[in-house]
């Protein structure tokens, strides 16, 4: 039995820069990892790809990104090996945390190793991009500035890490719905501004925004309540991740974070509340 972790990601900010002819939006976003993990256990054998999910999911298992990732690898590499995958879901779905993309990326990286396929990181990322715009980030294995639709990655390991209180109010938000809620409008920004240099400035991140916040708030008004709760607890920066509805607050100290987590849990018992420090290197890189 081989065990692999698929971490969540958070977007420290997300700027929409344009839209392609195929409807995909061009982005500028920094994504980093958060210590909330799905767990994938893999048994190589036979020539089928099978999946067991814990807790069980409704919906067609054939559509699960883990199964699609494994089949895509078989097809691309003319590979006749099979695998049984057991997936333990801890990352909420449709939450802006990249759970499905992370599962797909871990599947591609793990099977590349277990099936001895010898694909490069670039080849895996190209395959991964056909499954989801966030998959290449996880295959890149590092905190990164993502441009294009998410596939042009610049590693950003020199950024600080942040103690976060991450909250999901239990309302799924569909990513296509959040993007289409923009109605083709977003703030005008200087595409030539050197983001890499700008981000080294002290506290530059505090004024960067997530352009999907406004359409996501229309789809899930609970997002407003999470913002209010985190501000009330004294978070120095509050931001939505991805297309929502997860929202995180950055706190000055671990003590403040623990206090805020307890206080919010006692007031809102149907919210998922996670605390932890962001990190820069994907666990797959270390083994
Ligand atoms: O690639 P992913 O599955 O994450 O995207 C889901 C949907 O979100 C896409 O079909 C598209 O409608 C929208 N999207 C977008 N621009 C992006 C990423 C996603 O418009 N950069």
Boltz pocket constraint, residues with backbone or C-beta under 6 A from the ligand:
constraints:
  - pocket:
      binder: B
      contacts: [[A, 23], [A, 24], [A, 25], [A, 26], [A, 27], [A, 129], [A, 131], [A, 132], [A, 133], [A, 134], [A, 148], [A, 149], [A, 150], [A, 175], [A, 176], [A, 179]]
      max_distance: 6.0
